[in-house]
C-alpha cells in the first residue's frame, strides 16, 4: 500500500468496506486459547472485532424428560483481522504466547469483546454462567481462494 496514491487508497478502502458488508459483520468475538504450563491449564484471551456470528439455539430432549443445550454457531473471521495469528501447532510450541492467538479445535469462543480472564477464581463455568454465547470450537476452515478481500476463517462451534 505504500506506493498507492490517495485515490487508490480510498478506492481500496471502499472495496474492503464492501467485502465486510458482504460478510454481514455484526459483532466481535473473544477467543480463549487453552494450553498447559507447568502441568496447569491456562487460557490466552484474544478479542477480535468486526466478525460475522450466526447463532442457532437448540436443545436435545432426553428420554428422562430433561434437555441438553444444543446451541451452535458459524463464525466468519476475515483474514484481515488476523494480526498476530499463528497456526495451532506453532502457537502451542511458542514459549511466549503473549499477543499471539490461534483457532484450535476445543478452544473457547464467546460472542462479544469480553474482558474477563480465565483464572482459578473465574473459570470456564463462570464464563458460561455470565455470557449467553460461550461455545467450544469444533472446526476451522480457511477460505483463502480468490480475492484477498474475501479471505476468511469459517469457524463452527457448539
C-alpha positions in Angstrom: 0.0 0.0 0.0 3.0 2.3 0.4 3.2 3.0 -3.4 -0.6 3.8 -3.8 -1.9 7.2 -4.5 -4.5 8.8 -2.2 -7.2 8.0 -4.7 -6.1 4.4 -5.0 -6.1 4.0 -1.2 -9.6 5.5 -1.0 -10.8 3.0 -3.7 -9.2 0.1 -1.8 -10.8 1.2 1.5 -14.2 1.2 -0.3 -13.6 -2.3 -1.6 -12.6 -3.5 1.9 -15.8 -1.9 3.3 -17.8 -3.7 0.6 -16.2 -7.1 1.4 -17.1 -6.6 5.1 -20.6 -5.6 4.1 -20.8 -8.8 2.1 -19.8 -10.8 5.1 -22.6 -9.2 7.3 -20.2 -8.1 10.0 -22.4 -7.9 13.1 -20.2 -8.3 16.3 -16.8 -9.1 17.8 -15.7 -12.3 19.5 -13.3 -13.4 22.2 -11.2 -16.5 21.8 -9.7 -18.3 24.8 -6.8 -20.5 23.6 -6.1 -23.3 26.0 -2.6 -24.5 26.8 -0.8 -26.3 29.6 2.0 -24.6 31.6 3.8 -26.5 34.4 1.0 -29.1 34.5 -1.6 -26.4 34.9 -4.4 -25.5 32.4 -4.1 -21.8 31.2 -6.1 -19.7 28.8 -4.8 -16.9 26.5 -7.6 -14.3 25.7 -7.8 -12.5 22.4 -10.5 -10.1 21.2 -11.4 -9.8 17.5 -13.6 -7.0 16.3 -15.8 -6.9 13.2 -16.7 -10.6 12.6 -19.9 -12.3 11.5 -21.6 -14.5 14.1 -24.7 -16.7 13.2 -26.2 -18.4 16.2 -28.5 -21.4 16.4 -30.2 -22.0 19.7 -31.5 -25.5 20.4 -32.0 -28.3 22.9 -31.9 -32.1 22.7 -34.8 -33.6 24.7 -33.8 -36.6 26.8 -36.0 -39.7 27.4 -36.0 -38.8 31.1 -37.8 -35.5 30.3 -34.8 -33.2 30.7 -32.9 -31.5 27.9 -29.4 -30.6 27.0 -28.4 -27.4 25.2 -27.6 -27.9 21.6 -26.5 -24.4 20.7 -24.2 -23.9 17.8 -22.7 -21.0 15.8 -21.0 -20.3 12.5 -18.4 -17.6 12.9 -16.7 -15.9 10.0 -13.4 -14.0 10.8 -11.9 -12.0 7.9 -8.2 -12.9 7.5 -7.6 -9.1 7.5 -8.5 -9.3 11.3 -5.7 -12.0 11.7 -2.9 -9.8 13.0 -0.7 -12.0 15.2 -2.5 -15.2 14.2 -0.3 -18.3 14.5 -1.2 -21.8 13.2 -2.3 -24.1 16.1 0.8 -26.4 16.3 3.2 -23.4 16.0 1.2 -21.5 18.6 1.4 -24.4 21.1 5.1 -24.5 20.6 5.6 -20.8 21.4 7.5 -20.1 24.6 5.8 -16.7 24.9 2.2 -16.7 23.7 1.5 -13.1 24.7 -0.1 -11.1 21.9 -0.5 -14.2 19.7 -3.6 -16.3 19.0 -4.8 -19.3 17.0 -8.0 -21.1 16.0 -7.8 -24.6 17.6 -10.5 -27.2 18.0 -11.5 -27.4 21.6 -10.7 -23.7 22.4 -13.5 -21.5 23.7 -15.1 -18.7 21.6 -17.5 -16.1 23.0 -19.7 -13.7 21.2 -18.7 -10.1 22.1 -15.5 -8.5 23.2 -15.1 -10.0 26.7 -12.6 -8.6 29.2 -12.8 -11.4 31.8 -9.6 -13.5 32.2 -9.9 -17.3 33.0 -8.3 -18.0 36.3 -8.8 -20.1 39.5 -11.4 -17.6 40.7 -13.1 -17.1 37.3 -13.5 -20.4 35.5 -15.0 -21.6 32.2 -18.1 -22.4 34.2 -18.2 -18.8 35.5 -17.8 -17.6 31.9 -20.7 -19.8 30.7 -22.9 -18.5 33.6 -22.1 -14.8 32.8 -22.5 -14.9 29.0 -25.0 -16.4 26.6 -22.9 -17.4 23.7 -19.9 -19.4 25.1 -19.0 -22.3 22.8 -16.2 -24.7 22.0 -14.6 -24.6 18.6 -15.4 -27.8 16.6 -14.0 -27.0 13.2 -11.9 -24.3 11.4 -11.8 -23.9 7.6 -9.5 -21.3 5.9 -11.2 -20.0 2.8 -8.2 -18.4 1.0 -9.1 -18.9 -2.6 -9.9 -15.9 -4.9 -9.8 -12.3 -3.8 -7.7 -11.4 -0.8 -10.5 -9.2 0.4 -12.8 -12.3 0.8 -10.2 -14.5 2.6 -11.7 -15.7 5.9 -11.8 -18.4 8.5 -15.1 -20.1 8.9 -15.4 -21.5 12.4 -18.0 -23.8 13.7 -18.7 -24.0 17.4 -21.0 -25.9 19.8 
